[in-house]
Amino acid sequence: MADLIELSEKLSAIRQEIKNEIAGIENSKAVYEYRKSIMDSKTGKIGSLMREMGKIPNEMKAEYGKKVNEIKVWAQEQFDELDTKLKEAEMRLRYETEKIDITLPAKMRPKGNLHPNTQVRNQIVDIFGSMGFQIYEGNEIETDYYNFTALNTPDDHPARDMQDTFYLSPEFLLRTQTSAGQIHVMEAQKPPIKIISPGKVFRSDDDATHSPMFSQMEGLVVDKGITLCDLQGMLNVFVQKIFGEDTRTRLRPSYFPFTEPSVEVDVSCFQCHGAGCKLCKGTGWIEVLGAGVVNKKVLEGCGIDSNEYSGIAFGIGIERIAMLKYGINNIKLLFESDLRVLDQIDD
């Protein structure tokens, strides 16, 4: 391009084209794309003019370069100005669409609750912890010895028929009771002993009030001069904190192979206060757990002198307490995680 007049005409056309095009651009992305078509060193209209510098006679190169550089600077200013303007407008629009009206009422979010079993378990642990009990975590897989034999339940003992057991092998089984934990503790620790042992237990039993898997909490106290009076005193504190200050306990004779004497523990009905209702079946009392004085054979089997020491033990069904406390009539509701049930329970 030897004729500078021709160059001026071409530059004027490019200048007018830029003015026309940027007048219709509405967003910064379009500015970027159009800028590239004009300014790119390889494909842009102004960039291509710079590549033709080699074809220009030497005496015309300075003037040629000056004119091309002038339109390059002008075009860059136009693009920068428009880009800044459009980005500011886009930012204002974004602020408008994303702004939060702090005067609007807050959206209510559902609050999660601990499961009723967890709530009751925590409450029981806190209650007995305040009385000086320590926690022992037992094994869910036990040997036949610890689950039965060491608890005064030999192979031919009729008490084995009271529990349908999940055997894993002739020697190993899923524990049917957390009472197995008291044997481990008494073998490893000498009196005084004061422990609770919460955990899952397993029995082949399934109806509205029973489940093949449920939660139990064993309690054990071994020391000098321990009697049923100590048992009832501790359980009175327990039921009053769970069911209410006016709740009382009643001990009824029962049978468990690892305690002698053995008792069933009832609580006065916290719903009708003894008047008789559907919950207590008109008796004014509700059965809640089994307990007793630790059998001397069990103590001696663990190497504890039964003439010097005595003990008490009790087993609390955590689901049983939760069902009574929260008015749940089917144990299955505690395993289905139905939010219609769980949302109502938050202690």
LOLUM-803042 format. One record per residue (C-alpha): x, y, z; residue number from 1. Coordinates in pm, 1 decimal, m for minus. Example, Ala and Ser with C-alpha at 12.3 -4.5 7.8 and 13.67 -1.06 7.14 Angstrom:
<u: 1230.0&v: m450.0&w: 780.0&voti: 1>
<u: 1367.0&v: m106.0&w: 714.0&voti: 2>
***
This chain:
<u: 0.0&v: 0.0&w: 0.0&voti: 1>
<u: 216.6&v: 277.9&w: m137.7&voti: 2>
<u: m42.3&v: 551.9&w: m147.7&voti: 3>
<u: m91.7&v: 722.4&w: 191.4&voti: 4>
<u: m418.6&v: 869.4&w: 66.5&voti: 5>
<u: m550.7&v: 517.7&w: 20.1&voti: 6>
<u: m432.1&v: 435.6&w: 371.2&voti: 7>
<u: m613.6&v: 738.6&w: 515.3&voti: 8>
<u: m934.4&v: 635.2&w: 342.5&voti: 9>
<u: m903.5&v: 283.9&w: 481.9&voti: 10>
<u: m837.1&v: 412.0&w: 830.4&voti: 11>
<u: m1137.9&v: 644.3&w: 808.2&voti: 12>
<u: m1355.9&v: 349.4&w: 708.9&voti: 13>
<u: m1229.0&v: 142.9&w: 1003.3&voti: 14>
<u: m1287.4&v: 437.7&w: 1239.6&voti: 15>
<u: m1646.1&v: 480.0&w: 1117.0&voti: 16>
<u: m1710.5&v: 106.0&w: 1139.0&voti: 17>
<u: m1592.7&v: 100.9&w: 1504.0&voti: 18>
<u: m1821.1&v: 395.9&w: 1589.5&voti: 19>
<u: m2120.2&v: 223.0&w: 1429.2&voti: 20>
<u: m2054.7&v: m115.1&w: 1589.3&voti: 21>
<u: m1988.2&v: m2.1&w: 1946.2&voti: 22>
<u: m2310.2&v: 200.2&w: 1942.0&voti: 23>
<u: m2502.9&v: m127.9&w: 1935.3&voti: 24>
<u: m2294.5&v: m332.8&w: 2180.8&voti: 25>
<u: m2486.1&v: m411.9&w: 2503.3&voti: 26>
<u: m2249.6&v: m620.9&w: 2719.5&voti: 27>
<u: m1883.2&v: m650.6&w: 2805.3&voti: 28>
<u: m1853.3&v: m992.7&w: 2644.3&voti: 29>
<u: m1949.6&v: m846.9&w: 2306.2&voti: 30>
<u: m1691.5&v: m567.7&w: 2358.9&voti: 31>
<u: m1420.4&v: m829.0&w: 2411.4&voti: 32>
<u: m1516.2&v: m1021.7&w: 2098.0&voti: 33>
<u: m1539.4&v: m713.3&w: 1875.4&voti: 34>
<u: m1215.5&v: m568.2&w: 2013.7&voti: 35>
<u: m1039.4&v: m890.3&w: 1914.8&voti: 36>
<u: m1170.2&v: m865.5&w: 1555.5&voti: 37>
<u: m1018.0&v: m515.2&w: 1527.4&voti: 38>
<u: m706.5&v: m522.9&w: 1743.1&voti: 39>
<u: m576.4&v: m880.9&w: 1720.0&voti: 40>
<u: m221.2&v: m880.0&w: 1580.8&voti: 41>
<u: m289.9&v: m1170.5&w: 1347.8&voti: 42>
<u: m653.7&v: m1146.7&w: 1242.2&voti: 43>
<u: m765.4&v: m794.3&w: 1346.5&voti: 44>
<u: m819.1&v: m519.7&w: 1088.9&voti: 45>
<u: m577.2&v: m276.9&w: 1253.9&voti: 46>
<u: m336.1&v: m555.0&w: 1346.1&voti: 47>
<u: m316.3&v: m664.5&w: 980.3&voti: 48>
<u: m217.8&v: m311.8&w: 876.1&voti: 49>
<u: 90.2&v: m335.9&w: 1096.6&voti: 50>
<u: 196.1&v: m656.9&w: 921.2&voti: 51>
<u: 198.0&v: m472.7&w: 583.6&voti: 52>
<u: 469.7&v: m239.8&w: 710.3&voti: 53>
<u: 729.2&v: m446.7&w: 524.6&voti: 54>
<u: 570.2&v: m364.4&w: 190.1&voti: 55>
<u: 589.1&v: 12.1&w: 245.3&voti: 56>
<u: 875.2&v: 208.8&w: 91.0&voti: 57>
<u: 1128.9&v: 322.9&w: 342.9&voti: 58>
<u: 1054.6&v: 692.0&w: 294.3&voti: 59>
<u: 686.7&v: 633.8&w: 377.0&voti: 60>
<u: 723.4&v: 395.1&w: 670.8&voti: 61>
<u: 737.3&v: 662.4&w: 939.7&voti: 62>
<u: 418.9&v: 833.4&w: 824.8&voti: 63>
<u: 246.3&v: 499.7&w: 766.7&voti: 64>
<u: 336.2&v: 377.7&w: 1114.3&voti: 65>
<u: 225.1&v: 703.8&w: 1272.2&voti: 66>
<u: m123.2&v: 692.6&w: 1113.1&voti: 67>
<u: m177.9&v: 322.9&w: 1201.9&voti: 68>
<u: m62.3&v: 381.4&w: 1559.9&voti: 69>
<u: m294.8&v: 680.7&w: 1598.5&voti: 70>
<u: m605.1&v: 479.1&w: 1506.1&voti: 71>
<u: m481.5&v: 191.7&w: 1723.1&voti: 72>
<u: m460.4&v: 420.9&w: 2028.8&voti: 73>
<u: m797.5&v: 579.6&w: 1944.3&voti: 74>
<u: m968.3&v: 240.1&w: 1904.0&voti: 75>
<u: m820.2&v: 112.7&w: 2228.7&voti: 76>
<u: m958.2&v: 416.9&w: 2414.2&voti: 77>
<u: m1303.5&v: 359.8&w: 2263.4&voti: 78>
<u: m1307.8&v: m3.5&w: 2366.0&voti: 79>
<u: m1177.7&v: 66.6&w: 2719.3&voti: 80>
<u: m1433.5&v: 340.5&w: 2777.1&voti: 81>
<u: m1723.3&v: 126.5&w: 2654.5&voti: 82>
<u: m1602.5&v: m180.7&w: 2847.8&voti: 83>
<u: m1581.2&v: 16.8&w: 3172.9&voti: 84>
<u: m1926.5&v: 164.0&w: 3120.6&voti: 85>
<u: m2090.6&v: m171.4&w: 3044.9&voti: 86>
<u: m1918.8&v: m354.0&w: 3334.2&voti: 87>
<u: m2040.1&v: m88.3&w: 3576.3&voti: 88>
<u: m2395.1&v: m130.7&w: 3445.6&voti: 89>
<u: m2367.5&v: m508.6&w: 3473.7&voti: 90>
<u: m2242.4&v: m480.6&w: 3830.4&voti: 91>
<u: m2530.1&v: m249.6&w: 3926.8&voti: 92>
<u: m2776.1&v: m498.3&w: 3777.3&voti: 93>
<u: m2612.3&v: m783.4&w: 3967.5&voti: 94>
<u: m2633.2&v: m589.7&w: 4292.8&voti: 95>
<u: m3002.6&v: m524.9&w: 4229.5&voti: 96>
<u: m3083.5&v: m888.9&w: 4157.3&voti: 97>
<u: m2872.4&v: m1032.4&w: 4442.0&voti: 98>
<u: m2938.7&v: m781.0&w: 4716.7&voti: 99>
<u: m3104.9&v: m903.0&w: 5038.2&voti: 100>
<u: m3389.0&v: m720.1&w: 5200.9&voti: 101>
<u: m3298.2&v: m750.7&w: 5568.2&voti: 102>
<u: m3644.1&v: m625.8&w: 5667.8&voti: 103>
<u: m3810.1&v: m940.6&w: 5531.5&voti: 104>
<u: m3901.0&v: m1215.4&w: 5782.2&voti: 105>
<u: m3636.9&v: m1486.5&w: 5806.9&voti: 106>
<u: m3706.2&v: m1820.2&w: 5642.5&voti: 107>
<u: m3776.3&v: m2087.6&w: 5900.1&voti: 108>
<u: m3538.5&v: m2379.2&w: 5875.0&voti: 109>
<u: m3625.6&v: m2715.8&w: 6031.6&voti: 110>
<u: m3416.1&v: m2788.0&w: 6340.0&voti: 111>
<u: m3268.0&v: m3131.2&w: 6385.0&voti: 112>
<u: m3326.4&v: m3321.5&w: 6708.5&voti: 113>
<u: m3137.7&v: m3602.3&w: 6871.2&voti: 114>
<u: m3313.3&v: m3937.0&w: 6835.1&voti: 115>
<u: m3537.6&v: m4024.2&w: 7135.5&voti: 116>
<u: m3311.6&v: m4319.6&w: 7216.6&voti: 117>
<u: m3007.6&v: m4093.5&w: 7219.0&voti: 118>
<u: m3183.4&v: m3836.9&w: 7435.8&voti: 119>
<u: m3288.5&v: m4100.7&w: 7690.4&voti: 120>
<u: m2945.8&v: m4266.2&w: 7685.8&voti: 121>
<u: m2777.4&v: m3930.3&w: 7751.9&voti: 122>
<u: m3019.9&v: m3855.0&w: 8033.8&voti: 123>
<u: m2959.8&v: m4191.9&w: 8200.6&voti: 124>
<u: m2582.5&v: m4156.0&w: 8169.4&voti: 125>
<u: m2601.7&v: m3806.9&w: 8322.5&voti: 126>
<u: m2821.4&v: m3927.2&w: 8609.5&voti: 127>
<u: m2602.3&v: m4219.7&w: 8709.0&voti: 128>
<u: m2286.7&v: m4024.3&w: 8631.6&voti: 129>
<u: m2395.9&v: m3771.4&w: 8894.0&voti: 130>
<u: m2410.6&v: m4062.8&w: 9141.0&voti: 131>
<u: m2051.3&v: m4161.3&w: 9069.3&voti: 132>
<u: m2103.3&v: m4435.2&w: 8809.7&voti: 133>
<u: m1841.2&v: m4490.5&w: 8541.5&voti: 134>
<u: m1920.6&v: m4606.7&w: 8187.3&voti: 135>
<u: m1804.0&v: m4941.4&w: 8052.9&voti: 136>
<u: m1846.1&v: m5015.6&w: 7681.6&voti: 137>
<u: m1883.1&v: m5389.5&w: 7628.3&voti: 138>
<u: m1861.1&v: m5608.0&w: 7317.6&voti: 139>
<u: m2162.9&v: m5676.3&w: 7095.6&voti: 140>
<u: m2011.8&v: m6012.2&w: 6997.8&voti: 141>
<u: m1964.1&v: m6220.5&w: 7310.5&voti: 142>
<u: m1865.6&v: m6574.0&w: 7401.0&voti: 143>
<u: m2123.6&v: m6813.4&w: 7537.6&voti: 144>
<u: m1926.0&v: m6813.3&w: 7862.7&voti: 145>
<u: m1959.2&v: m6438.8&w: 7932.4&voti: 146>
<u: m2316.4&v: m6411.9&w: 7806.3&voti: 147>
<u: m2452.1&v: m6715.1&w: 7993.6&voti: 148>
<u: m2220.2&v: m6943.8&w: 8190.2&voti: 149>
<u: m2042.3&v: m6679.0&w: 8398.3&voti: 150>
<u: m2384.9&v: m6529.8&w: 8479.1&voti: 151>
<u: m2491.4&v: m6855.0&w: 8646.8&voti: 152>
<u: m2663.8&v: m6986.3&w: 8334.3&voti: 153>
<u: m2499.4&v: m7320.3&w: 8242.4&voti: 154>
<u: m2584.5&v: m7519.5&w: 7929.1&voti: 155>
<u: m2876.6&v: m7706.2&w: 8084.9&voti: 156>
<u: m3020.0&v: m7407.8&w: 8271.1&voti: 157>
<u: m3387.6&v: m7339.7&w: 8188.2&voti: 158>
<u: m3321.6&v: m6964.5&w: 8181.4&voti: 159>
<u: m3157.5&v: m7010.5&w: 7839.9&voti: 160>
<u: m3501.5&v: m7090.3&w: 7703.5&voti: 161>
<u: m3617.6&v: m6740.9&w: 7806.4&voti: 162>
<u: m3398.1&v: m6582.3&w: 7537.3&voti: 163>
<u: m3383.8&v: m6668.0&w: 7167.4&voti: 164>
<u: m3019.5&v: m6613.9&w: 7086.7&voti: 165>
<u: m2843.1&v: m6529.2&w: 6760.1&voti: 166>
<u: m2546.2&v: m6771.7&w: 6756.0&voti: 167>
<u: m2254.8&v: m6700.8&w: 6522.3&voti: 168>
<u: m2087.3&v: m7030.0&w: 6610.8&voti: 169>
<u: m2111.5&v: m7278.9&w: 6900.7&voti: 170>
<u: m1884.1&v: m7045.8&w: 7099.4&voti: 171>
<u: m1969.5&v: m6693.2&w: 6979.8&voti: 172>
<u: m2300.9&v: m6508.0&w: 6973.3&voti: 173>
<u: m2459.0&v: m6163.9&w: 6957.0&voti: 174>
<u: m2499.0&v: m6067.9&w: 7321.2&voti: 175>
<u: m2852.4&v: m6096.0&w: 7455.3&voti: 176>
<u: m2787.0&v: m5865.3&w: 7750.3&voti: 177>
<u: m2535.8&v: m5603.9&w: 7860.9&voti: 178>
<u: m2504.2&v: m5803.4&w: 8185.6&voti: 179>
<u: m2208.1&v: m5975.9&w: 8020.3&voti: 180>
<u: m2016.1&v: m5653.7&w: 8077.9&voti: 181>
<u: m2030.7&v: m5691.6&w: 8456.8&voti: 182>
<u: m1828.5&v: m6014.1&w: 8434.7&voti: 183>
<u: m1552.8&v: m5843.9&w: 8235.6&voti: 184>
<u: m1542.7&v: m5558.4&w: 8487.0&voti: 185>
<u: m1539.6&v: m5781.4&w: 8797.5&voti: 186>
<u: m1261.8&v: m5997.0&w: 8649.0&voti: 187>
<u: m1046.7&v: m5692.6&w: 8574.3&voti: 188>
<u: m1126.1&v: m5471.9&w: 8872.9&voti: 189>
<u: m1157.6&v: m5534.4&w: 9243.0&voti: 190>
<u: m1428.3&v: m5369.2&w: 9455.8&voti: 191>
<u: m1547.6&v: m5106.0&w: 9502.4&voti: 192>
<u: m1712.8&v: m5116.8&w: 9157.7&voti: 193>
<u: m1975.5&v: m4876.4&w: 9028.7&voti: 194>
<u: m2041.1&v: m4892.0&w: 8654.8&voti: 195>
<u: m2310.7&v: m4862.1&w: 8390.6&voti: 196>
<u: m2273.9&v: m5041.0&w: 8058.7&voti: 197>
<u: m2493.5&v: m4910.6&w: 7774.5&voti: 198>
<u: m2514.8&v: m5078.4&w: 7434.0&voti: 199>
<u: m2704.7&v: m5277.7&w: 7175.3&voti: 200>
<u: m2833.2&v: m5626.4&w: 7250.9&voti: 201>
<u: m2990.2&v: m5885.0&w: 7022.0&voti: 202>
<u: m3272.1&v: m6135.6&w: 7061.5&voti: 203>
<u: m3489.0&v: m6321.3&w: 6813.6&voti: 204>
<u: m3805.0&v: m6141.2&w: 6920.6&voti: 205>
<u: m4028.4&v: m5911.1&w: 6718.1&voti: 206>
<u: m4363.1&v: m5746.3&w: 6800.0&voti: 207>
<u: m4505.1&v: m5403.3&w: 6889.7&voti: 208>
<u: m4299.5&v: m5380.6&w: 7210.0&voti: 209>
<u: m3997.0&v: m5594.1&w: 7115.2&voti: 210>
<u: m3728.7&v: m5572.6&w: 6848.3&voti: 211>
<u: m3452.5&v: m5814.2&w: 6737.0&voti: 212>
<u: m3206.9&v: m5534.8&w: 6820.8&voti: 213>
<u: m3259.2&v: m5292.1&w: 7107.3&voti: 214>
<u: m3063.8&v: m5084.9&w: 7358.9&voti: 215>
<u: m2997.4&v: m5178.2&w: 7717.5&voti: 216>
<u: m2803.1&v: m5028.3&w: 8005.2&voti: 217>
<u: m2659.8&v: m5255.3&w: 8271.7&voti: 218>
<u: m2582.2&v: m5111.0&w: 8611.3&voti: 219>
<u: m2353.6&v: m5277.3&w: 8868.6&voti: 220>
<u: m2243.2&v: m5180.6&w: 9218.4&voti: 221>
<u: m2013.1&v: m5406.4&w: 9426.0&voti: 222>
<u: m1889.8&v: m5299.0&w: 9770.0&voti: 223>
<u: m1917.4&v: m5385.7&w: 10135.9&voti: 224>
<u: m2268.6&v: m5381.3&w: 10283.0&voti: 225>
<u: m2460.9&v: m5325.0&w: 9957.9&voti: 226>
<u: m2832.0&v: m5418.7&w: 9989.0&voti: 227>
<u: m3165.0&v: m5390.2&w: 9808.9&voti: 228>
<u: m3223.0&v: m5065.9&w: 9997.5&voti: 229>
<u: m2929.4&v: m4912.3&w: 9808.9&voti: 230>
<u: m3079.5&v: m5039.2&w: 9484.3&voti: 231>
<u: m3418.7&v: m4885.4&w: 9550.7&voti: 232>
<u: m3264.5&v: m4557.9&w: 9664.3&voti: 233>
<u: m3067.3&v: m4518.7&w: 9341.3&voti: 234>
<u: m3362.7&v: m4620.0&w: 9125.5&voti: 235>
<u: m3587.0&v: m4369.9&w: 9305.6&voti: 236>
<u: m3349.5&v: m4091.6&w: 9204.0&voti: 237>
<u: m3342.3&v: m4228.0&w: 8848.1&voti: 238>
<u: m3721.2&v: m4247.1&w: 8793.9&voti: 239>
<u: m3785.1&v: m3910.5&w: 8957.3&voti: 240>
<u: m3544.1&v: m3739.0&w: 8719.3&voti: 241>
<u: m3688.8&v: m3922.8&w: 8418.2&voti: 242>
<u: m4063.2&v: m3927.2&w: 8493.4&voti: 243>
<u: m4115.6&v: m3657.9&w: 8757.6&voti: 244>
<u: m4043.8&v: m3574.7&w: 9119.8&voti: 245>
<u: m4351.8&v: m3752.9&w: 9259.5&voti: 246>
<u: m4268.9&v: m4087.9&w: 9092.7&voti: 247>
<u: m4207.0&v: m4380.1&w: 9328.5&voti: 248>
<u: m4070.9&v: m4731.7&w: 9280.1&voti: 249>
<u: m4203.4&v: m5069.6&w: 9388.0&voti: 250>
<u: m4004.6&v: m5394.8&w: 9399.6&voti: 251>
<u: m4175.3&v: m5724.5&w: 9313.9&voti: 252>
<u: m4014.3&v: m6069.9&w: 9354.3&voti: 253>
<u: m3889.2&v: m6217.7&w: 9028.0&voti: 254>
<u: m3618.8&v: m6451.5&w: 8898.1&voti: 255>
<u: m3292.9&v: m6395.1&w: 8713.7&voti: 256>
<u: m3013.2&v: m6653.2&w: 8735.3&voti: 257>
<u: m2741.4&v: m6394.6&w: 8806.3&voti: 258>
<u: m2921.5&v: m6219.8&w: 9095.7&voti: 259>
<u: m3059.9&v: m6355.1&w: 9422.8&voti: 260>
<u: m3296.9&v: m6218.4&w: 9533.6&voti: 261>
<u: m3428.0&v: m6083.8&w: 9201.9&voti: 262>
<u: m3693.0&v: m5816.6&w: 9155.8&voti: 263>
<u: m3903.5&v: m5648.3&w: 8890.6&voti: 264>
<u: m3908.6&v: m5273.4&w: 8941.2&voti: 265>
<u: m4236.4&v: m5084.9&w: 8889.3&voti: 266>
<u: m4289.1&v: m4708.8&w: 8891.5&voti: 267>
<u: m4602.2&v: m4529.3&w: 9001.7&voti: 268>
<u: m4797.3&v: m4418.5&w: 8694.7&voti: 269>
<u: m4680.0&v: m4070.1&w: 8603.0&voti: 270>
<u: m4982.5&v: m4015.4&w: 8383.7&voti: 271>
<u: m5271.1&v: m4089.4&w: 8622.9&voti: 272>
<u: m5068.6&v: m4068.9&w: 8947.7&voti: 273>
<u: m5208.9&v: m4399.1&w: 9071.3&voti: 274>
<u: m5575.9&v: m4342.9&w: 8985.3&voti: 275>
<u: m5565.9&v: m4602.9&w: 8708.7&voti: 276>
<u: m5549.5&v: m4539.9&w: 8333.4&voti: 277>
<u: m5485.3&v: m4709.2&w: 8001.1&voti: 278>
<u: m5107.7&v: m4665.9&w: 8032.5&voti: 279>
<u: m5085.9&v: m4851.7&w: 8364.9&voti: 280>
<u: m5377.0&v: m5083.1&w: 8274.8&voti: 281>
<u: m5572.7&v: m4958.2&w: 8572.8&voti: 282>
<u: m5316.6&v: m5072.9&w: 8831.9&voti: 283>
<u: m5144.0&v: m4742.9&w: 8902.4&voti: 284>
<u: m4802.3&v: m4906.2&w: 8840.4&voti: 285>
<u: m4583.5&v: m4960.4&w: 8532.5&voti: 286>
<u: m4308.1&v: m5220.1&w: 8503.7&voti: 287>
<u: m3982.8&v: m5060.8&w: 8387.2&voti: 288>
<u: m3681.3&v: m5285.1&w: 8456.5&voti: 289>
<u: m3535.9&v: m5592.5&w: 8625.5&voti: 290>
<u: m3280.1&v: m5593.6&w: 8906.2&voti: 291>
<u: m3153.1&v: m5773.9&w: 9212.5&voti: 292>
<u: m2866.4&v: m5858.7&w: 9445.1&voti: 293>
<u: m2574.1&v: m6010.3&w: 9254.0&voti: 294>
<u: m2572.8&v: m6389.5&w: 9300.6&voti: 295>
<u: m2287.6&v: m6506.9&w: 9523.6&voti: 296>
<u: m2189.0&v: m6764.7&w: 9260.1&voti: 297>
<u: m2134.7&v: m6484.6&w: 9009.4&voti: 298>
<u: m1917.2&v: m6288.4&w: 9253.5&voti: 299>
<u: m1709.9&v: m6594.6&w: 9345.8&voti: 300>
<u: m1668.2&v: m6688.7&w: 8978.0&voti: 301>
<u: m1498.2&v: m6351.9&w: 8928.9&voti: 302>
<u: m1270.1&v: m6399.9&w: 9229.5&voti: 303>
<u: m1460.9&v: m6170.3&w: 9468.0&voti: 304>
<u: m1514.1&v: m6284.3&w: 9826.5&voti: 305>
<u: m1895.5&v: m6299.8&w: 9867.9&voti: 306>
<u: m1861.0&v: m6302.7&w: 10245.8&voti: 307>
<u: m1692.3&v: m5962.4&w: 10240.0&voti: 308>
<u: m1860.4&v: m5798.3&w: 9941.0&voti: 309>
<u: m2211.2&v: m5786.5&w: 9799.7&voti: 310>
<u: m2351.0&v: m5622.0&w: 9491.7&voti: 311>
<u: m2661.4&v: m5503.9&w: 9311.5&voti: 312>
<u: m2731.9&v: m5508.3&w: 8939.1&voti: 313>
<u: m3007.1&v: m5367.9&w: 8719.9&voti: 314>
<u: m3086.8&v: m5370.5&w: 8349.1&voti: 315>
<u: m3269.9&v: m5079.5&w: 8186.8&voti: 316>
<u: m3430.3&v: m5108.9&w: 7841.9&voti: 317>
<u: m3363.9&v: m4770.5&w: 7681.6&voti: 318>
<u: m3642.4&v: m4810.0&w: 7421.7&voti: 319>
<u: m3878.9&v: m4908.7&w: 7703.0&voti: 320>
<u: m3804.3&v: m4585.2&w: 7891.6&voti: 321>
<u: m3829.4&v: m4376.8&w: 7570.8&voti: 322>
<u: m4166.8&v: m4528.9&w: 7479.9&voti: 323>
<u: m4306.6&v: m4459.3&w: 7823.9&voti: 324>
<u: m4163.8&v: m4109.4&w: 7853.6&voti: 325>
<u: m4271.5&v: m3989.8&w: 7509.4&voti: 326>
<u: m4596.7&v: m4186.1&w: 7472.0&voti: 327>
<u: m4478.6&v: m4408.6&w: 7186.3&voti: 328>
<u: m4692.2&v: m4721.6&w: 7155.4&voti: 329>
<u: m4490.4&v: m4913.8&w: 6894.0&voti: 330>
<u: m4116.8&v: m4976.3&w: 6920.5&voti: 331>
<u: m4091.6&v: m4980.0&w: 6537.7&voti: 332>
<u: m4141.0&v: m4602.1&w: 6537.7&voti: 333>
<u: m3803.7&v: m4569.3&w: 6710.4&voti: 334>
<u: m3628.5&v: m4744.0&w: 6420.9&voti: 335>
<u: m3809.2&v: m4587.2&w: 6123.3&voti: 336>
<u: m3681.5&v: m4229.7&w: 6184.5&voti: 337>
<u: m4026.0&v: m4090.4&w: 6100.4&voti: 338>
<u: m3989.4&v: m3711.3&w: 6127.1&voti: 339>
<u: m4355.3&v: m3680.4&w: 6226.6&voti: 340>
<u: m4256.0&v: m3863.9&w: 6544.6&voti: 341>
<u: m3905.7&v: m3731.2&w: 6595.7&voti: 342>
<u: m3997.6&v: m3362.8&w: 6544.4&voti: 343>
<u: m4224.2&v: m3380.2&w: 6848.4&voti: 344>
<u: m3947.2&v: m3498.7&w: 7079.8&voti: 345>
<u: m3680.8&v: m3256.6&w: 7191.9&voti: 346>
<u: m3562.9&v: m3247.0&w: 7551.5&voti: 347>
***
